[in-house]
Amino acid sequence: MANRTVTRADLAEAVYQEVGLSRNESADLVEAILSEISGSLVSGENVKISSFGSFLVRDKGRRIGRNPKTGEEVSIEPRRVLSFRASQVLKDRINSSLTGGS
Amino acid sequence: MIKSELIARLVEANPHLYQRDVERIVGTVFEEISAALARNERVELRGFGAFSVKRRPARLGRNPRTGEQVHVSEKFAPYYKTGKALRERLNRKKPHAV
């Protein structure tokens, strides 16, 4: 399987083909979608896209980590991380396509 | 924010577009990402993040209630890694500033 990588340009091309906006505007809309999602997450709001998945903002507390190379203890400061939970629809689609059964 | 709210926000920001076109645009974007993952391709959206598929090999599991061994077949799990720019924005001092 040739494992190519899909990028913004591919998404914009799909929008161009599917909807018939100009190429420029298609690219702008792809960017606007990513920017709305990012903005929501940065403001602390989770984003749920039905039949695709949810992006969840989670707060991680302070913990003591260790530099695996030196063994030195370092404090890992509280931070916010994202987790993505794929919808069952997406998981099923990927599995039925890649395992050859459903 | 859910998908319909995302569409509403985009419609508001793009008054020259019909709502049904914005719905198709949003649908197309998530469909392309899903289809790529179903082909075991990686989707890399610099700054936002990257989607990929991880293979979980077949293994022997155990029914936690009965202790019985069960065969768990190979699975594929979608995975998302936050992009660097987004990760940094999430951790700014004033995350609520635009």
N, CA and C atoms of all chains as a GROMACS GRO file, in nm:
protein
  600
    1MET      N    1   0.085  -0.121   0.000
    1MET     CA    2   0.000   0.000   0.000
    1MET      C    3   0.088   0.125   0.000
    2ALA      N    4   0.075   0.207  -0.101
    2ALA     CA    5   0.153   0.330  -0.106
    2ALA      C    6   0.096   0.426  -0.002
    3ASN      N    7   0.173   0.454   0.104
    3ASN     CA    8   0.116   0.537   0.209
    3ASN      C    9   0.147   0.684   0.187
    4ARG      N   10   0.061   0.747   0.111
    4ARG     CA   11   0.082   0.888   0.089
    4ARG      C   12   0.019   0.966   0.204
    5THR      N   13   0.049   1.094   0.207
    5THR     CA   14  -0.004   1.180   0.311
    5THR      C   15  -0.100   1.280   0.250
    6VAL      N   16  -0.217   1.291   0.309
    6VAL     CA   17  -0.318   1.386   0.265
    6VAL      C   18  -0.292   1.520   0.336
    7THR      N   19  -0.299   1.627   0.262
    7THR     CA   20  -0.271   1.759   0.320
    7THR      C   21  -0.387   1.855   0.295
    8ARG      N   22  -0.371   1.978   0.343
    8ARG     CA   23  -0.469   2.084   0.318
    8ARG      C   24  -0.502   2.096   0.170
    9ALA      N   25  -0.398   2.085   0.085
    9ALA     CA   26  -0.420   2.102  -0.059
    9ALA      C   27  -0.517   1.997  -0.111
   10ASP      N   28  -0.508   1.874  -0.060
   10ASP     CA   29  -0.600   1.768  -0.103
   10ASP      C   30  -0.742   1.797  -0.056
   11LEU      N   31  -0.755   1.848   0.066
   11LEU     CA   32  -0.889   1.880   0.118
   11LEU      C   33  -0.949   1.993   0.034
   12ALA      N   34  -0.866   2.094   0.003
   12ALA     CA   35  -0.914   2.207  -0.078
   12ALA      C   36  -0.955   2.160  -0.217
   13GLU      N   37  -0.878   2.068  -0.274
   13GLU     CA   38  -0.910   2.015  -0.407
   13GLU      C   39  -1.044   1.941  -0.404
   14ALA      N   40  -1.067   1.865  -0.297
   14ALA     CA   41  -1.194   1.792  -0.284
   14ALA      C   42  -1.311   1.890  -0.274
   15VAL      N   43  -1.292   1.997  -0.198
   15VAL     CA   44  -1.399   2.098  -0.186
   15VAL      C   45  -1.422   2.164  -0.322
   16TYR      N   46  -1.314   2.194  -0.393
   16TYR     CA   47  -1.324   2.254  -0.526
   16TYR      C   48  -1.403   2.163  -0.621
   17GLN      N   49  -1.370   2.035  -0.620
   17GLN     CA   50  -1.439   1.939  -0.708
   17GLN      C   51  -1.586   1.921  -0.671
   18GLU      N   52  -1.609   1.918  -0.540
   18GLU     CA   53  -1.741   1.881  -0.488
   18GLU      C   54  -1.839   1.998  -0.491
   19VAL      N   55  -1.791   2.116  -0.460
   19VAL     CA   56  -1.882   2.228  -0.438
   19VAL      C   57  -1.874   2.332  -0.551
   20GLY      N   58  -1.760   2.337  -0.620
   20GLY     CA   59  -1.751   2.430  -0.731
   20GLY      C   60  -1.722   2.575  -0.694
   21LEU      N   61  -1.665   2.597  -0.575
   21LEU     CA   62  -1.610   2.730  -0.547
   21LEU      C   63  -1.477   2.740  -0.621
   22SER      N   64  -1.419   2.859  -0.625
   22SER     CA   65  -1.287   2.871  -0.686
   22SER      C   66  -1.186   2.795  -0.601
   23ARG      N   67  -1.070   2.764  -0.661
   23ARG     CA   68  -0.966   2.693  -0.584
   23ARG      C   69  -0.923   2.774  -0.462
   24ASN      N   70  -0.907   2.906  -0.484
   24ASN     CA   71  -0.866   2.992  -0.374
   24ASN      C   72  -0.966   2.991  -0.260
   25GLU      N   73  -1.092   3.006  -0.297
   25GLU     CA   74  -1.194   3.011  -0.193
   25GLU      C   75  -1.209   2.875  -0.124
   26SER      N   76  -1.192   2.766  -0.199
   26SER     CA   77  -1.197   2.634  -0.138
   26SER      C   78  -1.090   2.620  -0.031
   27ALA      N   79  -0.969   2.667  -0.064
   27ALA     CA   80  -0.860   2.661   0.033
   27ALA      C   81  -0.891   2.748   0.155
   28ASP      N   82  -0.950   2.866   0.130
   28ASP     CA   83  -0.986   2.954   0.242
   28ASP      C   84  -1.087   2.888   0.335
   29LEU      N   85  -1.183   2.817   0.276
   29LEU     CA   86  -1.287   2.754   0.358
   29LEU      C   87  -1.229   2.640   0.442
   30VAL      N   88  -1.137   2.562   0.383
   30VAL     CA   89  -1.072   2.456   0.460
   30VAL      C   90  -1.000   2.518   0.580
   31GLU      N   91  -0.931   2.627   0.553
   31GLU     CA   92  -0.859   2.697   0.660
   31GLU      C   93  -0.957   2.749   0.766
   32ALA      N   94  -1.071   2.803   0.720
   32ALA     CA   95  -1.170   2.858   0.814
   32ALA      C   96  -1.225   2.749   0.905
   33ILE      N   97  -1.246   2.629   0.850
   33ILE     CA   98  -1.296   2.518   0.931
   33ILE      C   99  -1.196   2.485   1.041
   34LEU      N  100  -1.068   2.470   1.002
   34LEU     CA  101  -0.965   2.435   1.100
   34LEU      C  102  -0.951   2.546   1.204
   35SER      N  103  -0.966   2.670   1.157
   35SER     CA  104  -0.948   2.783   1.247
   35SER      C  105  -1.065   2.795   1.347
   36GLU      N  106  -1.187   2.767   1.302
   36GLU     CA  107  -1.302   2.767   1.396
   36GLU      C  108  -1.286   2.657   1.500
   37ILE      N  109  -1.244   2.539   1.456
   37ILE     CA  110  -1.226   2.428   1.550
   37ILE      C  111  -1.117   2.463   1.652
   38SER      N  112  -1.004   2.513   1.602
   38SER     CA  113  -0.894   2.549   1.691
   38SER      C  114  -0.938   2.656   1.791
   39GLY      N  115  -1.009   2.758   1.741
   39GLY     CA  116  -1.053   2.867   1.828
   39GLY      C  117  -1.141   2.816   1.941
   40SER      N  118  -1.231   2.726   1.906
   40SER     CA  119  -1.319   2.667   2.007
   40SER      C  120  -1.238   2.594   2.114
   41LEU      N  121  -1.143   2.513   2.068
   41LEU     CA  122  -1.063   2.434   2.161
   41LEU      C  123  -0.977   2.524   2.250
   42VAL      N  124  -0.919   2.628   2.189
   42VAL     CA  125  -0.833   2.719   2.264
   42VAL      C  126  -0.915   2.792   2.371
   43SER      N  127  -1.043   2.819   2.340
   43SER     CA  128  -1.127   2.885   2.442
   43SER      C  129  -1.178   2.783   2.544
   44GLY      N  130  -1.138   2.659   2.531
   44GLY     CA  131  -1.173   2.559   2.632
   44GLY      C  132  -1.297   2.479   2.599
   45GLU      N  133  -1.352   2.502   2.479
   45GLU     CA  134  -1.476   2.435   2.441
   45GLU      C  135  -1.445   2.309   2.360
   46ASN      N  136  -1.504   2.196   2.397
   46ASN     CA  137  -1.486   2.073   2.321
   46ASN      C  138  -1.556   2.084   2.186
   47VAL      N  139  -1.511   2.007   2.088
   47VAL     CA  140  -1.571   2.010   1.955
   47VAL      C  141  -1.614   1.869   1.916
   48LYS      N  142  -1.741   1.856   1.880
   48LYS     CA  143  -1.793   1.724   1.847
   48LYS      C  144  -1.848   1.725   1.705
   49ILE      N  145  -1.789   1.642   1.619
   49ILE     CA  146  -1.831   1.633   1.481
   49ILE      C  147  -1.897   1.495   1.464
   50SER      N  148  -2.028   1.494   1.445
   50SER     CA  149  -2.099   1.366   1.444
   50SER      C  150  -2.050   1.280   1.328
   51SER      N  151  -2.043   1.151   1.351
   51SER     CA  152  -1.994   1.047   1.262
   51SER      C  153  -1.846   1.063   1.226
   52PHE      N  154  -1.776   1.157   1.291
   52PHE     CA  155  -1.631   1.168   1.276
   52PHE      C  156  -1.563   1.146   1.410
   53GLY      N  157  -1.587   1.237   1.505
   53GLY     CA  158  -1.526   1.219   1.636
   53GLY      C  159  -1.531   1.346   1.718
   54SER      N  160  -1.478   1.340   1.840
   54SER     CA  161  -1.477   1.456   1.930
   54SER      C  162  -1.335   1.493   1.966
   55PHE      N  163  -1.312   1.624   1.970
   55PHE     CA  164  -1.186   1.678   2.022
   55PHE      C  165  -1.216   1.729   2.163
   56LEU      N  166  -1.144   1.676   2.261
   56LEU     CA  167  -1.171   1.712   2.400
   56LEU      C  168  -1.050   1.782   2.460
   57VAL      N  169  -1.076   1.894   2.529
   57VAL     CA  170  -0.969   1.966   2.596
   57VAL      C  171  -0.958   1.912   2.738
   58ARG      N  172  -0.838   1.871   2.776
   58ARG     CA  173  -0.823   1.816   2.911
   58ARG      C  174  -0.713   1.890   2.985
   59ASP      N  175  -0.739   1.912   3.114
   59ASP     CA  176  -0.640   1.977   3.199
   59ASP      C  177  -0.556   1.871   3.268
   60LYS      N  178  -0.425   1.885   3.256
   60LYS     CA  179  -0.335   1.792   3.324
   60LYS      C  180  -0.271   1.866   3.441
   61GLY      N  181  -0.267   1.801   3.554
   61GLY     CA  182  -0.208   1.863   3.671
   61GLY      C  183  -0.056   1.855   3.670
   62ARG      N  184   0.005   1.922   3.768
   62ARG     CA  185   0.150   1.916   3.781
   62ARG      C  186   0.191   1.774   3.823
   63ARG      N  187   0.301   1.725   3.768
   63ARG     CA  188   0.353   1.597   3.815
   63ARG      C  189   0.504   1.598   3.806
   64ILE      N  190   0.565   1.507   3.878
   64ILE     CA  191   0.711   1.497   3.874
   64ILE      C  192   0.748   1.393   3.769
   65GLY      N  193   0.820   1.438   3.670
   65GLY     CA  194   0.866   1.346   3.567
   65GLY      C  195   1.014   1.320   3.586
   66ARG      N  196   1.068   1.243   3.497
   66ARG     CA  197   1.210   1.209   3.509
   66ARG      C  198   1.271   1.214   3.370
   67ASN      N  199   1.384   1.277   3.359
   67ASN     CA  200   1.456   1.275   3.233
   67ASN      C  201   1.510   1.134   3.213
   68PRO      N  202   1.459   1.064   3.111
   68PRO     CA  203   1.495   0.922   3.098
   68PRO      C  204   1.644   0.902   3.072
   69LYS      N  205   1.710   1.005   3.019
   69LYS     CA  206   1.852   0.990   2.987
   69LYS      C  207   1.938   1.006   3.112
   70THR      N  208   1.905   1.108   3.194
   70THR     CA  209   1.992   1.138   3.307
   70THR      C  210   1.934   1.089   3.440
   71GLY      N  211   1.804   1.052   3.440
   71GLY     CA  212   1.743   1.009   3.564
   71GLY      C  213   1.703   1.125   3.654
   72GLU      N  214   1.731   1.246   3.606
   72GLU     CA  215   1.705   1.366   3.683
   72GLU      C  216   1.554   1.392   3.697
   73GLU      N  217   1.510   1.434   3.814
   73GLU     CA  218   1.368   1.466   3.834
   73GLU      C  219   1.338   1.605   3.781
   74VAL      N  220   1.228   1.618   3.708
   74VAL     CA  221   1.187   1.750   3.661
   74VAL      C  222   1.038   1.766   3.690
   75SER      N  223   0.999   1.888   3.722
   75SER     CA  224   0.857   1.914   3.746
   75SER      C  225   0.789   1.941   3.613
   76ILE      N  226   0.682   1.870   3.584
   76ILE     CA  227   0.606   1.896   3.462
   76ILE      C  228   0.487   1.982   3.503
   77GLU      N  229   0.484   2.102   3.448
   77GLU     CA  230   0.385   2.203   3.490
   77GLU      C  231   0.245   2.165   3.441
   78PRO      N  232   0.141   2.217   3.508
   78PRO     CA  233   0.005   2.193   3.461
   78PRO      C  234  -0.010   2.243   3.318
   79ARG      N  235  -0.082   2.172   3.236
   79ARG     CA  236  -0.098   2.213   3.096
   79ARG      C  237  -0.227   2.159   3.043
   80ARG      N  238  -0.266   2.211   2.926
   80ARG     CA  239  -0.386   2.161   2.862
   80ARG      C  240  -0.347   2.078   2.740
   81VAL      N  241  -0.411   1.963   2.726
   81VAL     CA  242  -0.383   1.878   2.612
   81VAL      C  243  -0.515   1.844   2.543
   82LEU      N  244  -0.504   1.800   2.419
   82LEU     CA  245  -0.622   1.759   2.343
   82LEU      C  246  -0.626   1.608   2.337
   83SER      N  247  -0.746   1.553   2.346
   83SER     CA  248  -0.757   1.414   2.308
   83SER      C  249  -0.865   1.404   2.202
   84PHE      N  250  -0.846   1.310   2.111
   84PHE     CA  251  -0.943   1.289   2.004
   84PHE      C  252  -1.006   1.153   2.025
   85ARG      N  253  -1.137   1.151   2.031
   85ARG     CA  254  -1.209   1.023   2.038
   85ARG      C  255  -1.282   1.003   1.907
   86ALA      N  256  -1.240   0.906   1.831
   86ALA     CA  257  -1.306   0.880   1.704
   86ALA      C  258  -1.446   0.825   1.730
   87SER      N  259  -1.540   0.861   1.644
   87SER     CA  260  -1.676   0.808   1.658
   87SER      C  261  -1.677   0.661   1.620
   88GLN      N  262  -1.778   0.589   1.667
   88GLN     CA  263  -1.791   0.447   1.634
   88GLN      C  264  -1.802   0.429   1.482
   89VAL      N  265  -1.871   0.523   1.418
   89VAL     CA  266  -1.887   0.515   1.271
   89VAL      C  267  -1.750   0.515   1.202
   90LEU      N  268  -1.662   0.605   1.244
   90LEU     CA  269  -1.530   0.614   1.182
   90LEU      C  270  -1.446   0.491   1.214
   91LYS      N  271  -1.451   0.445   1.340
   91LYS     CA  272  -1.375   0.325   1.377
   91LYS      C  273  -1.422   0.204   1.295
   92ASP      N  274  -1.553   0.190   1.282
   92ASP     CA  275  -1.606   0.076   1.206
   92ASP      C  276  -1.565   0.084   1.060
   93ARG      N  277  -1.570   0.206   1.005
   93ARG     CA  278  -1.535   0.223   0.864
   93ARG      C  279  -1.388   0.186   0.839
   94ILE      N  280  -1.299   0.232   0.927
   94ILE     CA  281  -1.158   0.202   0.912
   94ILE      C  282  -1.133   0.052   0.926
   95ASN      N  283  -1.197  -0.008   1.025
   95ASN     CA  284  -1.175  -0.152   1.046
   95ASN      C  285  -1.232  -0.238   0.936
   96SER      N  286  -1.350  -0.202   0.884
   96SER     CA  287  -1.404  -0.288   0.779
   96SER      C  288  -1.323  -0.271   0.652
   97SER      N  289  -1.263  -0.154   0.633
   97SER     CA  290  -1.182  -0.135   0.514
   97SER      C  291  -1.044  -0.200   0.526
   98LEU      N  292  -0.984  -0.199   0.645
   98LEU     CA  293  -0.847  -0.247   0.659
   98LEU      C  294  -0.834  -0.392   0.704
   99THR      N  295  -0.934  -0.445   0.771
   99THR     CA  296  -0.923  -0.584   0.812
   99THR      C  297  -0.993  -0.676   0.714
  100GLY      N  298  -1.066  -0.616   0.619
  100GLY     CA  299  -1.130  -0.698   0.517
  100GLY      C  300  -1.258  -0.764   0.565
  101GLY      N  301  -1.293  -0.748   0.691
  101GLY     CA  302  -1.421  -0.798   0.742
  101GLY      C  303  -1.489  -0.684   0.813
  102SER      N  304  -1.612  -0.701   0.861
  102SER     CA  305  -1.676  -0.589   0.928
  102SER      C  306  -1.700  -0.614   1.076
  103MET      N  307  -1.874   2.287   2.088
  103MET     CA  308  -1.927   2.318   1.955
  103MET      C  309  -1.954   2.188   1.881
  104ILE      N  310  -2.070   2.176   1.823
  104ILE     CA  311  -2.101   2.058   1.742
  104ILE      C  312  -2.105   2.099   1.594
  105LYS      N  313  -2.117   2.000   1.506
  105LYS     CA  314  -2.102   2.027   1.363
  105LYS      C  315  -2.199   2.135   1.314
  106SER      N  316  -2.324   2.132   1.360
  106SER     CA  317  -2.421   2.232   1.313
  106SER      C  318  -2.381   2.372   1.359
  107GLU      N  319  -2.318   2.382   1.477
  107GLU     CA  320  -2.272   2.514   1.524
  107GLU      C  321  -2.151   2.561   1.444
  108LEU      N  322  -2.065   2.467   1.408
  108LEU     CA  323  -1.952   2.500   1.321
  108LEU      C  324  -2.003   2.557   1.189
  109ILE      N  325  -2.103   2.490   1.133
  109ILE     CA  326  -2.161   2.537   1.006
  109ILE      C  327  -2.222   2.676   1.024
  110ALA      N  328  -2.294   2.696   1.133
  110ALA     CA  329  -2.357   2.826   1.158
  110ALA      C  330  -2.252   2.937   1.168
  111ARG      N  331  -2.140   2.907   1.234
  111ARG     CA  332  -2.034   3.009   1.248
  111ARG      C  333  -1.973   3.041   1.113
  112LEU      N  334  -1.955   2.939   1.031
  112LEU     CA  335  -1.895   2.962   0.898
  112LEU      C  336  -1.992   3.040   0.808
  113VAL      N  337  -2.120   3.011   0.821
  113VAL     CA  338  -2.220   3.082   0.740
  113VAL      C  339  -2.218   3.231   0.778
  114GLU      N  340  -2.206   3.255   0.909
  114GLU     CA  341  -2.204   3.392   0.957
  114GLU      C  342  -2.081   3.468   0.905
  115ALA      N  343  -1.967   3.397   0.900
  115ALA     CA  344  -1.844   3.462   0.856
  115ALA      C  345  -1.836   3.472   0.703
  116ASN      N  346  -1.922   3.397   0.631
  116ASN     CA  347  -1.918   3.397   0.484
  116ASN      C  348  -2.058   3.421   0.428
  117PRO      N  349  -2.109   3.544   0.447
  117PRO     CA  350  -2.250   3.570   0.412
  117PRO      C  351  -2.279   3.553   0.262
  118HIS      N  352  -2.174   3.545   0.179
  118HIS     CA  353  -2.198   3.527   0.035
  118HIS      C  354  -2.224   3.381   0.000
  119LEU      N  355  -2.209   3.289   0.097
  119LEU     CA  356  -2.231   3.147   0.068
  119LEU      C  357  -2.366   3.101   0.122
  120TYR      N  358  -2.428   3.010   0.048
  120TYR     CA  359  -2.552   2.950   0.097
  120TYR      C  360  -2.519   2.851   0.208
  121GLN      N  361  -2.610   2.839   0.303
  121GLN     CA  362  -2.590   2.742   0.411
  121GLN      C  363  -2.569   2.601   0.355
  122ARG      N  364  -2.646   2.565   0.250
  122ARG     CA  365  -2.632   2.427   0.200
  122ARG      C  366  -2.494   2.403   0.140
  123ASP      N  367  -2.432   2.509   0.084
  123ASP     CA  368  -2.296   2.493   0.033
  123ASP      C  369  -2.197   2.474   0.149
  124VAL      N  370  -2.215   2.552   0.255
  124VAL     CA  371  -2.126   2.538   0.370
  124VAL      C  372  -2.141   2.399   0.430
  125GLU      N  373  -2.264   2.347   0.434
  125GLU     CA  374  -2.285   2.211   0.484
  125GLU      C  375  -2.208   2.110   0.399
  126ARG      N  376  -2.211   2.130   0.267
  126ARG     CA  377  -2.139   2.036   0.178
  126ARG      C  378  -1.989   2.049   0.195
  127ILE      N  379  -1.942   2.173   0.216
  127ILE     CA  380  -1.797   2.194   0.233
  127ILE      C  381  -1.749   2.123   0.358
  128VAL      N  382  -1.820   2.145   0.469
  128VAL     CA  383  -1.781   2.082   0.596
  128VAL      C  384  -1.789   1.929   0.582
  129GLY      N  385  -1.897   1.882   0.520
  129GLY     CA  386  -1.912   1.738   0.500
  129GLY      C  387  -1.799   1.681   0.417
  130THR      N  388  -1.760   1.752   0.311
  130THR     CA  389  -1.654   1.705   0.223
  130THR      C  390  -1.521   1.694   0.297
  131VAL      N  391  -1.490   1.793   0.379
  131VAL     CA  392  -1.363   1.793   0.450
  131VAL      C  393  -1.353   1.672   0.543
  132PHE      N  394  -1.458   1.646   0.621
  132PHE     CA  395  -1.451   1.531   0.713
  132PHE      C  396  -1.459   1.400   0.637
  133GLU      N  397  -1.531   1.398   0.526
  133GLU     CA  398  -1.537   1.278   0.443
  133GLU      C  399  -1.399   1.246   0.385
  134GLU      N  400  -1.326   1.347   0.338
  134GLU     CA  401  -1.193   1.324   0.281
  134GLU      C  402  -1.097   1.270   0.386
  135ILE      N  403  -1.104   1.327   0.507
  135ILE     CA  404  -1.016   1.279   0.614
  135ILE      C  405  -1.050   1.134   0.648
  136SER      N  406  -1.181   1.104   0.662
  136SER     CA  407  -1.224   0.968   0.696
  136SER      C  408  -1.182   0.869   0.588
  137ALA      N  409  -1.203   0.908   0.460
  137ALA     CA  410  -1.171   0.818   0.349
  137ALA      C  411  -1.020   0.791   0.346
  138ALA      N  412  -0.940   0.894   0.371
  138ALA     CA  413  -0.794   0.875   0.372
  138ALA      C  414  -0.755   0.775   0.480
  139LEU      N  415  -0.814   0.788   0.600
  139LEU     CA  416  -0.781   0.697   0.709
  139LEU      C  417  -0.824   0.555   0.674
  140ALA      N  418  -0.939   0.542   0.607
  140ALA     CA  419  -0.988   0.410   0.568
  140ALA      C  420  -0.895   0.347   0.462
  141ARG      N  421  -0.814   0.429   0.393
  141ARG     CA  422  -0.713   0.377   0.300
  141ARG      C  423  -0.578   0.360   0.370
  142ASN      N  424  -0.579   0.378   0.501
  142ASN     CA  425  -0.457   0.371   0.582
  142ASN      C  426  -0.358   0.481   0.545
  143GLU      N  427  -0.409   0.597   0.504
  143GLU     CA  428  -0.322   0.710   0.475
  143GLU      C  429  -0.322   0.806   0.592
  144ARG      N  430  -0.216   0.883   0.597
  144ARG     CA  431  -0.199   0.980   0.703
  144ARG      C  432  -0.254   1.114   0.655
  145VAL      N  433  -0.313   1.192   0.743
  145VAL     CA  434  -0.363   1.324   0.707
  145VAL      C  435  -0.288   1.425   0.794
  146GLU      N  436  -0.209   1.509   0.730
  146GLU     CA  437  -0.127   1.601   0.807
  146GLU      C  438  -0.169   1.744   0.779
  147LEU      N  439  -0.220   1.811   0.881
  147LEU     CA  440  -0.267   1.949   0.867
  147LEU      C  441  -0.178   2.034   0.957
  148ARG      N  442  -0.068   2.080   0.897
  148ARG     CA  443   0.036   2.150   0.971
  148ARG      C  444  -0.022   2.260   1.061
  149GLY      N  445   0.016   2.258   1.187
  149GLY     CA  446  -0.032   2.358   1.281
  149GLY      C  447  -0.154   2.311   1.357
  150PHE      N  448  -0.240   2.233   1.288
  150PHE     CA  449  -0.362   2.184   1.352
  150PHE      C  450  -0.338   2.046   1.414
  151GLY      N  451  -0.277   1.958   1.336
  151GLY     CA  452  -0.251   1.824   1.388
  151GLY      C  453  -0.246   1.722   1.277
  152ALA      N  454  -0.224   1.598   1.314
  152ALA     CA  455  -0.212   1.492   1.215
  152ALA      C  456  -0.296   1.373   1.257
  153PHE      N  457  -0.369   1.317   1.159
  153PHE     CA  458  -0.448   1.196   1.182
  153PHE      C  459  -0.376   1.079   1.119
  154SER      N  460  -0.374   0.968   1.189
  154SER     CA  461  -0.315   0.848   1.131
  154SER      C  462  -0.390   0.728   1.187
  155VAL      N  463  -0.356   0.611   1.136
  155VAL     CA  464  -0.420   0.488   1.181
  155VAL      C  465  -0.314   0.401   1.246
  156LYS      N  466  -0.342   0.355   1.367
  156LYS     CA  467  -0.248   0.266   1.434
  156LYS      C  468  -0.303   0.124   1.433
  157ARG      N  469  -0.216   0.030   1.405
  157ARG     CA  470  -0.257  -0.110   1.403
  157ARG      C  471  -0.241  -0.169   1.542
  158ARG      N  472  -0.346  -0.235   1.589
  158ARG     CA  473  -0.338  -0.306   1.716
  158ARG      C  474  -0.334  -0.455   1.683
  159PRO      N  475  -0.220  -0.521   1.704
  159PRO     CA  476  -0.208  -0.660   1.664
  159PRO      C  477  -0.306  -0.750   1.739
  160ALA      N  478  -0.334  -0.866   1.682
  160ALA     CA  479  -0.417  -0.965   1.748
  160ALA      C  480  -0.349  -1.005   1.878
  161ARG      N  481  -0.426  -1.035   1.979
  161ARG     CA  482  -0.366  -1.075   2.107
  161ARG      C  483  -0.461  -1.168   2.181
  162LEU      N  484  -0.404  -1.232   2.283
  162LEU     CA  485  -0.490  -1.312   2.370
  162LEU      C  486  -0.534  -1.223   2.484
  163GLY      N  487  -0.664  -1.206   2.498
  163GLY     CA  488  -0.714  -1.127   2.609
  163GLY      C  489  -0.776  -1.219   2.711
  164ARG      N  490  -0.834  -1.158   2.812
  164ARG     CA  491  -0.894  -1.238   2.918
  164ARG      C  492  -1.027  -1.176   2.955
  165ASN      N  493  -1.127  -1.256   2.965
  165ASN     CA  494  -1.255  -1.206   3.015
  165ASN      C  495  -1.236  -1.174   3.163
  166PRO      N  496  -1.246  -1.045   3.200
  166PRO     CA  497  -1.212  -1.009   3.338
  166PRO      C  498  -1.306  -1.073   3.440
  167ARG      N  499  -1.427  -1.109   3.397
  167ARG     CA  500  -1.522  -1.167   3.492
  167ARG      C  501  -1.492  -1.315   3.517
  168THR      N  502  -1.465  -1.388   3.408
  168THR     CA  503  -1.450  -1.533   3.423
  168THR      C  504  -1.304  -1.577   3.421
  169GLY      N  505  -1.214  -1.489   3.378
  169GLY     CA  506  -1.074  -1.526   3.369
  169GLY      C  507  -1.043  -1.610   3.245
  170GLU      N  508  -1.145  -1.636   3.165
  170GLU     CA  509  -1.132  -1.716   3.045
  170GLU      C  510  -1.048  -1.644   2.939
  171GLN      N  511  -0.961  -1.718   2.871
  171GLN     CA  512  -0.881  -1.657   2.763
  171GLN      C  513  -0.967  -1.640   2.639
  172VAL      N  514  -0.956  -1.522   2.575
  172VAL     CA  515  -1.029  -1.502   2.450
  172VAL      C  516  -0.935  -1.445   2.346
  173HIS      N  517  -0.959  -1.484   2.222
  173HIS     CA  518  -0.880  -1.432   2.113
  173HIS      C  519  -0.935  -1.295   2.073
  174VAL      N  520  -0.848  -1.192   2.072
  174VAL     CA  521  -0.889  -1.059   2.026
  174VAL      C  522  -0.820  -1.037   1.892
  175SER      N  523  -0.898  -1.018   1.786
  175SER     CA  524  -0.834  -1.009   1.654
  175SER      C  525  -0.774  -0.870   1.630
  176GLU      N  526  -0.692  -0.864   1.528
  176GLU     CA  527  -0.624  -0.741   1.490
  176GLU      C  528  -0.724  -0.627   1.469
  177LYS      N  529  -0.687  -0.507   1.514
  177LYS     CA  530  -0.776  -0.391   1.499
  177LYS      C  531  -0.696  -0.272   1.449
  178PHE      N  532  -0.766  -0.177   1.392
  178PHE     CA  533  -0.704  -0.052   1.349
  178PHE      C  534  -0.772   0.063   1.421
  179ALA      N  535  -0.692   0.151   1.481
  179ALA     CA  536  -0.749   0.260   1.560
  179ALA      C  537  -0.704   0.394   1.505
  180PRO      N  538  -0.798   0.486   1.476
  180PRO     CA  539  -0.759   0.619   1.433
  180PRO      C  540  -0.692   0.694   1.548
  181TYR      N  541  -0.594   0.775   1.513
  181TYR     CA  542  -0.515   0.846   1.614
  181TYR      C  543  -0.496   0.989   1.568
  182TYR      N  544  -0.499   1.082   1.662
  182TYR     CA  545  -0.478   1.223   1.630
  182TYR      C  546  -0.368   1.277   1.719
  183LYS      N  547  -0.274   1.344   1.659
  183LYS     CA  548  -0.169   1.410   1.736
  183LYS      C  549  -0.183   1.560   1.718
  184THR      N  550  -0.192   1.633   1.827
  184THR     CA  551  -0.210   1.778   1.821
  184THR      C  552  -0.091   1.844   1.752
  185GLY      N  553  -0.119   1.941   1.666
  185GLY     CA  554  -0.012   2.015   1.600
  185GLY      C  555   0.059   2.108   1.698
  186LYS      N  556   0.182   2.141   1.664
  186LYS     CA  557   0.264   2.221   1.754
  186LYS      C  558   0.201   2.358   1.781
  187ALA      N  559   0.156   2.425   1.676
  187ALA     CA  560   0.100   2.561   1.693
  187ALA      C  561  -0.024   2.556   1.782
  188LEU      N  562  -0.110   2.456   1.760
  188LEU     CA  563  -0.232   2.446   1.840
  188LEU      C  564  -0.199   2.413   1.986
  189ARG      N  565  -0.102   2.322   2.003
  189ARG     CA  566  -0.062   2.285   2.141
  189ARG      C  567  -0.010   2.409   2.214
  190GLU      N  568   0.064   2.493   2.143
  190GLU     CA  569   0.116   2.612   2.209
  190GLU      C  570   0.004   2.711   2.240
  191ARG      N  571  -0.090   2.724   2.147
  191ARG     CA  572  -0.203   2.816   2.174
  191ARG      C  573  -0.287   2.769   2.292
  192LEU      N  574  -0.300   2.639   2.308
  192LEU     CA  575  -0.379   2.586   2.420
  192LEU      C  576  -0.316   2.622   2.554
  193ASN      N  577  -0.185   2.648   2.552
  193ASN     CA  578  -0.114   2.670   2.677
  193ASN      C  579  -0.059   2.811   2.693
  194ARG      N  580  -0.118   2.903   2.619
  194ARG     CA  581  -0.081   3.043   2.639
  194ARG      C  582  -0.128   3.089   2.775
  195LYS      N  583  -0.061   3.193   2.827
  195LYS     CA  584  -0.098   3.249   2.957
  195LYS      C  585  -0.243   3.295   2.959
  196LYS      N  586  -0.284   3.363   2.850
  196LYS     CA  587  -0.422   3.411   2.845
  196LYS      C  588  -0.496   3.338   2.733
  197PRO      N  589  -0.541   3.215   2.763
  197PRO     CA  590  -0.600   3.134   2.658
  197PRO      C  591  -0.728   3.192   2.602
  198HIS      N  592  -0.792   3.286   2.672
  198HIS     CA  593  -0.919   3.336   2.622
  198HIS      C  594  -0.903   3.456   2.530
  199ALA      N  595  -0.779   3.506   2.520
  199ALA     CA  596  -0.757   3.615   2.425
  199ALA      C  597  -0.766   3.559   2.282
  200VAL      N  598  -0.811   3.642   2.188
  200VAL     CA  599  -0.821   3.598   2.049
  200VAL      C  600  -0.684   3.601   1.991
   0.00000   0.00000   0.00000
